[in-house]
Amino acid sequence: MPIYKYKVLDSKIVDEIIEIEQEIGAKELQIHPITGETIKKIITATSLTLGHSSTKEKATLEKGKLEKNGFTVFQKDNSNPLKYNRTAGNQGPEEINLN
């Protein structure tokens, strides 16, 4: 979910900004969820997380290294989005079916 920034209006702290994780279609908040103060959403530059990584990061996530460190990896089945197959490790079931 995206993180939105809100400015606390009439705050005792100068230019107090808070970050709130919300669904994309969620209504803009008007009240601080903890303090009850009035808030206003502010527009900021987006931050993108791209699907790339360095060679070192990719090497760390190789199947053999994950298994060696005790991890089990499940991957979503392309033919059934509610089914996950174990692709690395030997702990847990061969598949998880959420049906």
C-alpha positions in Angstrom: 0.0 0.0 0.0 1.2 3.5 -0.7 2.3 5.9 2.1 0.8 9.4 2.1 2.1 12.4 3.8 -0.2 14.7 5.9 0.6 18.1 7.4 -0.8 18.6 10.9 -2.6 21.9 10.9 -2.2 24.2 13.9 0.4 22.0 15.4 2.6 23.1 18.3 5.5 21.5 16.3 6.6 23.7 13.3 5.7 22.0 10.0 4.8 18.6 11.6 4.4 16.0 8.8 3.1 12.5 9.4 3.1 9.5 7.1 0.1 7.2 6.9 -0.2 3.9 4.9 -3.5 3.8 3.1 -5.1 2.0 0.2 -5.0 3.9 -3.1 -8.8 4.5 -3.2 -9.1 5.4 0.5 -10.7 8.8 1.3 -8.4 11.6 2.4 -8.1 11.8 6.1 -9.1 15.0 7.9 -8.3 14.0 11.5 -5.1 12.6 12.9 -5.8 9.0 13.8 -4.1 9.2 17.2 -4.2 12.8 18.4 -7.4 13.9 16.8 -5.7 17.1 15.4 -6.8 18.4 12.0 -4.6 17.2 9.1 -4.4 17.9 5.4 -2.9 15.6 2.7 0.1 17.1 0.9 1.4 16.3 -2.5 5.0 15.1 -2.7 7.2 13.5 -5.3 6.6 9.7 -5.7 9.1 7.1 -4.7 9.3 4.1 -6.9 10.6 0.7 -6.1 11.7 -0.9 -9.3 12.0 -4.7 -10.0 15.8 -4.6 -10.2 18.6 -5.5 -7.8 22.3 -5.6 -7.8 24.2 -8.8 -8.7 25.1 -9.3 -5.0 21.5 -9.1 -3.9 20.4 -11.6 -6.6 23.2 -14.0 -5.5 22.0 -13.8 -1.9 18.5 -14.9 -3.0 19.6 -17.9 -5.0 17.8 -21.1 -4.3 20.8 -23.0 -2.9 21.8 -20.1 -0.5 18.3 -19.8 0.8 18.1 -23.6 1.5 21.5 -23.5 3.1 20.3 -20.8 5.5 17.1 -22.7 6.4 14.6 -20.8 4.3 11.6 -22.3 2.5 10.3 -20.5 -0.5 6.8 -20.9 -2.0 5.9 -19.5 -5.4 2.5 -18.7 -6.7 1.2 -21.3 -9.3 0.5 -19.4 -12.6 -2.5 -21.7 -13.4 -4.1 -21.2 -10.0 -3.6 -17.9 -8.1 -4.7 -19.5 -4.8 -2.1 -22.3 -5.0 1.6 -21.9 -3.9 4.3 -24.6 -4.7 7.5 -25.1 -2.6 10.4 -24.2 -4.8 13.3 -24.1 -2.2 13.8 -25.7 1.2 12.4 -28.8 2.7 10.2 -27.5 5.6 6.5 -27.4 5.3 4.1 -28.9 2.8 4.9 -29.3 -0.9 2.1 -26.9 -1.8 -0.3 -24.5 -0.1 -3.8 -24.3 -1.5 -6.0 -21.4 -0.3 -9.2 -22.8 -1.7 
